[in-house]
Amino acid sequence: MTASDLAYVPFVDVEEMMHLILDIGLETCLADLTNYIEEDFRRWPLFDKTPRVAAHSSNGVIELMPTSDGQEYAFKYVNGHPGNMKKGLQTVTAFGLLADVESGYPLLLSEMTLLTALRTAATSALATRLLARPGSRTVAMIGNGAQSEFQALALKKVCGITALRLFDTDPEATRKCMANLAGSGLDITSYKTAEEAVMDADIITTCTADKQMATVLHDNMIGAGVHINAIGGDCPGKTELQADILNRANVFVEYPPQTRIEGEIQQMASDFPVTELWEVLSGTAEGRRDARQITLFDGVGFAIEDFSALRWLRDQVERLGGGKRLDLIADPDDPRDLFGMIERERHRRNPA
Ligand code: NAD
């Protein structure tokens, strides 16, 4: 590849991402992504890891999420603003970049609002495949906003879920989710309270947005053997579960230094015992022990999942073609003559 080839960076915009998802099929994307994330979690010690860099404000948070496996580097820019929805804006938006470590040149720039929804759902599916009771078929989804359909379809495709029980404090969100999933093959029921929705569910996923210590699930709602994916509590001051649930459950996390700041376990002492998901995958830690145990995936979203998502996307763009070529990197004929490049452009514009 020449220097000028590297100067034009493949760019996947929102329209292109939607076409890619439609061409491949959403459920296939979710299953593939689950496998890419699993592959990267299995080589976890190789990665540079750091809690994401967060800039908090009264309305929300803006975060940068970097990581590298030594060959490739990725970062994501992502926000979380629970009040945005009321202004007609999304709670979460994102974009990100994959780069070559050897040259430092970008390999792919992409929208990541859609890709984040896919990778978050794929990560929940990975945790559920690993930790839920075998034969789990029913999921209760508390919070029916932007992430919810992706979460439901990933659990259907990857974990064999057949029934979906929905609850949201805003009935309009539940109606939207039901309508979007009408042709999915899932048996869908809506409920008026979270208590009713979680009754007899094998799996509970909470994906609500509220920048406060919320209590979406109370301890008395959680029966033996349930697996919980708690993904909405993902920054300081933003949790979904009553602390008593954490005391009864075995808690599984992505990267403890980040989850202790952002996850449900921010409510607990700094030495509260947790198991890292990658250790269960690599066989160095135990997952579910028995059918009565409560397993809880305290998911906050970690940079390696975005790395996996960008790696998956790069492979799809290479396989299927596509990706606009973005003139992102200045490419002077003589690499030391950046100034001269502007001068040559001046002469080109004004030949006289
Ligand atoms: P969204 O604003 O589109 O939807 C959130 C929904 O939660 C809304 O419909 C709202 O009415 C509902 N809700 C709020 N409080 C509730 C309660 N007490 N009970 C039931 N429903 C309630 O947000 P989204 O994009 O779907 O994201 C959901 C959450 O997931 C956010 O908090 C977001 O920050 C988080 N998130 C986490 C990850 C991760 O990796 N863990 C990734 C993306 C988003």
Boltz pocket constraint, residues with backbone or C-beta under 6 A from the ligand:
constraints:
  - pocket:
      binder: B
      contacts: [[A, 80], [A, 82], [A, 85], [A, 91], [A, 92], [A, 116], [A, 120], [A, 142], [A, 143], [A, 144], [A, 145], [A, 146], [A, 147], [A, 148], [A, 167], [A, 168], [A, 169], [A, 170], [A, 173], [A, 194], [A, 206], [A, 207], [A, 208], [A, 209], [A, 210], [A, 214], [A, 215], [A, 216], [A, 230], [A, 231], [A, 232], [A, 233], [A, 234], [A, 299], [A, 300], [A, 301], [A, 302]]
      max_distance: 6.0
